[in-house]
Amino acid sequence: MHRDDRHPSRRAFLDVTGATVAAGLLTGCSSDSAPPARPAPSAAATPVPVPATGPHQAGITLPRSGQRNLLAVVADLGADVAPGPLLAELGEAVRTLTAGSDPRLLGLSPGDLTVTVGVGPRLVRTAGAELPGATDLPRFSRERIAPRARGGDLLLQICASDALVVPVAAAALLDQAGDRVRERWRQSGRRGTEVPVAKDLTAPRNLLGFIDGIVGPHTPAEQERDLWLAGPPEVAGGTLAVLRRMELDLPRFAALSVADQEAVFGRRRSTGVPLSGGTAASPPELGAKTPDGRYLVPADAHVRRANPTVVGVGHMLRRSYSTDDPTPGLLFISFQNTLRTFTATLTRMDTSDALLPFTTTTASAPFLILPGFDDQHPLGSALFT
């Protein structure tokens, strides 16, 4: 196995475990002077297992709210490696890991562990040059991407509420792949506090303090329209993912007044409500103006520049994670059923978006997220027979 980073760093391990412990301490705080009583164990406190099999892979819409911890691993396949058998093996490993029956979990409970597997454009083109997912991403502005951090053949997106489970599951999957893959890059991340934005819908805060991922295809009908691939049959039930790792200029953003920060996003920082009013889930009224004729949502505000209706594309489902290794930033992950949804949006943002000057993209890759799998249909079997 040839990998640039065989083991998670000690610092990253301490960061994720320390954050988990700190979160537990804060939740247990009480305003009384007496120490809080230790709550009795209950089923509600235990993460609900997420089935690995089904028409779609887990880790996209299941669970509904993303788990707290993520590790994305991007790798290449060897030139003579057949993707079909490798993917089938990985699918079986995902099943045993999420079921808790894999000894490589080292006795840890998988909880709500999910693993989402995608393949990059090079592999998709070997199955069909016209298939969704066969196209590479174009270059955009504000990129500083090393060659090994652009593109890749294989994505393993590993998520769990338990921070310890994530690197252990990753090690098991990479052990399963063996020397058939070579790791390109990896990134761990954490979701911020979930904030209610509508009935049965929450979204996390990001490192900039704003609620992230309010707009998206949340209902089954919206997901059928904008998220899941309907065909060809080799990819039906899958979706397209874009990963972008970005550094954030936190000191410069923090130096802005709250009003100026809100103008960058076009939303209230505390509530997520658009500057045009309503609720957090309300679409921004882009034509609304002040009495003196100024737009309530500034012309270069992020919610205006990235608005799907204005761009003329569908909605993305975003599961973004905040990062702090090597520097504070964001791992942006979007799922959509056409790559144009992402490329057209970012192209429009490139011309004038007040948020972009605070970001620098350091890794980027598109993937076809394979359809779901089960006993009769191994992972990737429809695409790589």
KAVEN-V492053 format. One record per run of one state. SS is the DSSP state (H for helix, E for strand, C for the rest). FROM is the first residue (numbers start at 0). LEN is the number of residues. Records with the same first field share a line. If there is no record, write none. Layout:
SS=FROM-LEN ; FROM-LEN
This chain:
C=0-1 ; 3-6 ; 27-15 ; 45-23 ; 77-5 ; 99-3 ; 105-8 ; 119-1 ; 127-15 ; 143-3 ; 150-3 ; 160-2 ; 190-3 ; 198-2 ; 205-5 ; 212-7 ; 226-12 ; 248-1 ; 254-3 ; 265-1 ; 267-6 ; 274-14 ; 289-5 ; 295-6 ; 305-2 ; 311-5 ; 318-2 ; 323-5 ; 336-2 ; 351-4 ; 369-16
E=1-2 ; 68-9 ; 113-6 ; 142-1 ; 149-1 ; 153-7 ; 180-10 ; 193-5 ; 200-5 ; 210-2 ; 238-10 ; 266-1 ; 273-1 ; 288-1 ; 294-1 ; 316-2 ; 320-3 ; 328-8 ; 358-11
H=9-18 ; 42-3 ; 82-17 ; 102-3 ; 120-7 ; 146-3 ; 162-18 ; 219-7 ; 249-5 ; 257-8 ; 301-4 ; 307-4 ; 338-13 ; 355-3
